[in-house]
Amino acid sequence: MNFATFIAIVLVAIIVDFFWLDIENKRWNWLKNRSVSQQVLFFAFFLGASMILYYVFGYKFLN
């Protein structure tokens, strides 16, 4: 799996969980009360942390 595929999978999983699977607001309710800019900043940080962890722990061993 290349890096772009990994990023796409992480983004799709977060979006599906945020908008579709969390119908009872148990996981993301704390974030829905934030402003749009704070939500974007959180997801950007989450995506950045995922990319760093993927590179550090997996990318070197998968090639």
Z-matrix of the N, CA and C atoms (Angstrom, degrees):
N
C 1 1.447
C 2 1.527 1 107.75
N 3 1.318 2 115.64 1 126.20
C 4 1.454 3 117.67 2 179.82
C 5 1.524 4 111.05 3 -84.58
N 6 1.304 5 115.54 4 175.34
C 7 1.462 6 121.86 5 -172.55
C 8 1.525 7 112.18 6 -65.78
N 9 1.318 8 118.08 7 -40.52
C 10 1.466 9 121.43 8 -179.65
C 11 1.525 10 111.09 9 -65.44
N 12 1.306 11 117.66 10 -37.49
C 13 1.460 12 121.26 11 177.32
C 14 1.519 13 110.55 12 -64.57
N 15 1.320 14 116.51 13 -41.35
C 16 1.454 15 120.49 14 178.01
C 17 1.522 16 111.27 15 -61.47
N 18 1.316 17 117.72 16 -45.30
C 19 1.466 18 121.72 17 -179.92
C 20 1.524 19 110.08 18 -63.02
N 21 1.323 20 117.55 19 -41.78
C 22 1.464 21 120.88 20 178.84
C 23 1.524 22 111.10 21 -63.19
N 24 1.320 23 118.01 22 -41.52
C 25 1.463 24 121.46 23 179.33
C 26 1.523 25 110.78 24 -64.72
N 27 1.322 26 117.55 25 -43.14
C 28 1.466 27 120.77 26 179.07
C 29 1.528 28 110.43 27 -63.53
N 30 1.326 29 117.81 28 -44.76
C 31 1.466 30 120.82 29 179.70
C 32 1.524 31 112.11 30 -62.90
N 33 1.311 32 116.74 31 -45.82
C 34 1.465 33 119.97 32 -179.97
C 35 1.528 34 110.80 33 -63.66
N 36 1.329 35 117.39 34 -41.49
C 37 1.467 36 120.58 35 179.73
C 38 1.520 37 111.55 36 -62.92
N 39 1.320 38 117.66 37 -42.00
C 40 1.470 39 120.74 38 179.52
C 41 1.519 40 110.77 39 -67.48
N 42 1.317 41 117.42 40 -44.24
C 43 1.465 42 120.62 41 -178.62
C 44 1.529 43 110.88 42 -64.63
N 45 1.326 44 116.91 43 -44.21
C 46 1.469 45 119.97 44 179.03
C 47 1.523 46 110.63 45 -63.22
N 48 1.311 47 117.44 46 -42.67
C 49 1.459 48 120.38 47 179.82
C 50 1.521 49 111.32 48 -66.48
N 51 1.319 50 117.40 49 -41.85
C 52 1.463 51 121.38 50 -177.17
C 53 1.525 52 112.25 51 -67.97
N 54 1.343 53 117.63 52 -43.68
C 55 1.457 54 120.82 53 -173.20
C 56 1.522 55 114.77 54 -97.41
N 57 1.349 56 118.88 55 -23.13
C 58 1.456 57 119.17 56 -170.74
C 59 1.525 58 112.61 57 -119.47
N 60 1.302 59 119.32 58 -48.80
C 61 1.461 60 121.45 59 -172.74
C 62 1.525 61 113.69 60 -79.72
N 63 1.303 62 117.67 61 -28.82
C 64 1.460 63 121.01 62 -176.56
C 65 1.530 64 110.22 63 -89.08
N 66 1.337 65 115.83 64 63.30
C 67 1.464 66 119.42 65 -176.47
C 68 1.524 67 113.04 66 -77.48
N 69 1.322 68 117.37 67 -18.32
C 70 1.467 69 120.24 68 179.24
C 71 1.525 70 111.84 69 -98.52
N 72 1.310 71 118.07 70 5.15
C 73 1.468 72 124.27 71 177.88
C 74 1.521 73 113.06 72 55.38
N 75 1.318 74 117.18 73 42.02
C 76 1.460 75 120.03 74 179.72
C 77 1.522 76 112.15 75 -89.86
N 78 1.330 77 117.97 76 -32.16
C 79 1.463 78 119.92 77 -176.37
C 80 1.519 79 112.81 78 -97.73
N 81 1.317 80 118.06 79 -39.46
C 82 1.453 81 121.22 80 -170.87
C 83 1.527 82 113.36 81 -110.39
N 84 1.310 83 119.19 82 8.75
C 85 1.464 84 120.60 83 -177.00
C 86 1.526 85 111.68 84 -61.93
N 87 1.310 86 117.46 85 -37.83
C 88 1.461 87 120.46 86 179.34
C 89 1.514 88 111.91 87 -62.86
N 90 1.332 89 117.67 88 -28.92
C 91 1.455 90 121.04 89 -178.25
C 92 1.523 91 112.35 90 -85.11
N 93 1.303 92 117.84 91 -26.64
C 94 1.463 93 120.58 92 -177.71
C 95 1.526 94 111.90 93 -69.99
N 96 1.328 95 117.60 94 -18.26
C 97 1.458 96 120.92 95 178.21
C 98 1.532 97 112.06 96 -85.29
N 99 1.309 98 118.13 97 -3.85
C 100 1.466 99 123.18 98 -179.50
C 101 1.526 100 110.49 99 -87.69
N 102 1.323 101 115.57 100 165.49
C 103 1.459 102 120.13 101 177.06
C 104 1.531 103 109.96 102 -72.70
N 105 1.312 104 115.79 103 165.83
C 106 1.464 105 120.97 104 -178.70
C 107 1.528 106 110.12 105 -63.58
N 108 1.326 107 117.11 106 -39.64
C 109 1.459 108 119.12 107 -179.48
C 110 1.527 109 111.54 108 -65.90
N 111 1.314 110 117.83 109 -35.74
C 112 1.460 111 120.90 110 176.71
C 113 1.522 112 111.23 111 -68.92
N 114 1.329 113 117.70 112 -36.96
C 115 1.457 114 121.23 113 176.92
C 116 1.526 115 110.49 114 -65.44
N 117 1.327 116 117.73 115 -44.04
C 118 1.462 117 121.44 116 178.87
C 119 1.523 118 110.17 117 -63.30
N 120 1.320 119 117.01 118 -41.72
C 121 1.454 120 120.68 119 178.53
C 122 1.520 121 111.57 120 -63.24
N 123 1.330 122 117.46 121 -40.96
C 124 1.455 123 120.90 122 178.40
C 125 1.527 124 111.10 123 -62.86
N 126 1.338 125 117.32 124 -48.01
C 127 1.460 126 120.32 125 -178.85
C 128 1.528 127 111.72 126 -67.46
N 129 1.325 128 117.69 127 -33.60
C 130 1.461 129 120.14 128 175.73
C 131 1.529 130 110.49 129 -65.86
N 132 1.319 131 117.03 130 -41.82
C 133 1.455 132 120.89 131 176.84
C 134 1.524 133 110.53 132 -63.87
N 135 1.322 134 116.50 133 -43.26
C 136 1.467 135 121.06 134 179.61
C 137 1.528 136 110.76 135 -62.15
N 138 1.314 137 116.84 136 -43.50
C 139 1.458 138 120.47 137 178.76
C 140 1.527 139 110.84 138 -65.99
N 141 1.320 140 117.28 139 -40.85
C 142 1.460 141 120.61 140 177.69
C 143 1.518 142 111.78 141 -63.19
N 144 1.320 143 116.88 142 -43.67
C 145 1.465 144 120.20 143 178.10
C 146 1.527 145 110.49 144 -64.40
N 147 1.327 146 117.98 145 -38.51
C 148 1.463 147 120.99 146 177.72
C 149 1.522 148 111.16 147 -63.73
N 150 1.323 149 116.87 148 -41.04
C 151 1.465 150 119.87 149 179.74
C 152 1.526 151 110.81 150 -65.43
N 153 1.313 152 117.09 151 -42.17
C 154 1.465 153 120.15 152 179.59
C 155 1.523 154 110.59 153 -64.49
N 156 1.315 155 117.14 154 -45.77
C 157 1.461 156 120.13 155 179.67
C 158 1.522 157 111.93 156 -64.45
N 159 1.317 158 117.35 157 -38.34
C 160 1.454 159 120.88 158 177.67
C 161 1.522 160 110.25 159 -62.01
N 162 1.314 161 116.27 160 -44.49
C 163 1.466 162 119.41 161 -179.49
C 164 1.520 163 111.01 162 -66.42
N 165 1.318 164 116.94 163 -46.36
C 166 1.461 165 120.37 164 -175.56
C 167 1.522 166 111.97 165 -67.00
N 168 1.324 167 117.11 166 -45.16
C 169 1.461 168 119.79 167 -172.38
C 170 1.522 169 115.03 168 -95.70
N 171 1.314 170 118.26 169 -20.90
C 172 1.447 171 117.66 170 -172.86
C 173 1.501 172 117.55 171 -126.33
N 174 1.299 173 117.08 172 -37.80
C 175 1.456 174 120.20 173 -170.46
C 176 1.526 175 112.09 174 -62.81
N 177 1.323 176 117.56 175 -39.73
C 178 1.459 177 120.76 176 -179.22
C 179 1.523 178 111.79 177 -65.66
N 180 1.323 179 116.69 178 -33.38
C 181 1.459 180 120.55 179 -176.86
C 182 1.526 181 112.54 180 -86.68
N 183 1.306 182 118.66 181 -20.08
C 184 1.456 183 121.13 182 -178.14
C 185 1.524 184 113.02 183 -84.25
N 186 1.315 185 117.96 184 -17.41
C 187 1.473 186 120.68 185 -179.14
C 188 1.492 187 112.15 186 -91.91
